[in-house]
């Protein structure tokens, strides 16, 4: 089984990783323009406002693109998933046969432990 490297938890992403440990997926939303954005950052990339807040995501979305690396037990599938909130994030597809995955497939979040125990959001077919 592939080991998941521990993420680097920075002060501005601490809430994101704490929520992941609780089984919740967070995204940032700007109070000034209303846009969701990911990766987590304090400044809105759309209007440059610093008035951003964490919001619970539904944890559902669709496969935008994916690629399977390696073979056998060492294989893993990287993917871009577009959440129902509209943001696209880079992740892994897990607990599925990559040969059956198609672009546009619905997926839902599943949290997997990284080295050291930190929960990391990944996705599986819905």
Buried (B, 14 or more C-beta within 10 A) or exposed (E): EEEBEEBEEEEEBEBBBBBBEEEBBBBBBBEEBEBBBBEBEEBBEEEEBEEBEBEEBEBBBBBBEBEBEEEEEEEBBEBBBBBEBEBBBEBBBBEBEBEEBEEEBEBBBBBBEBEEEBBBBBBBBE
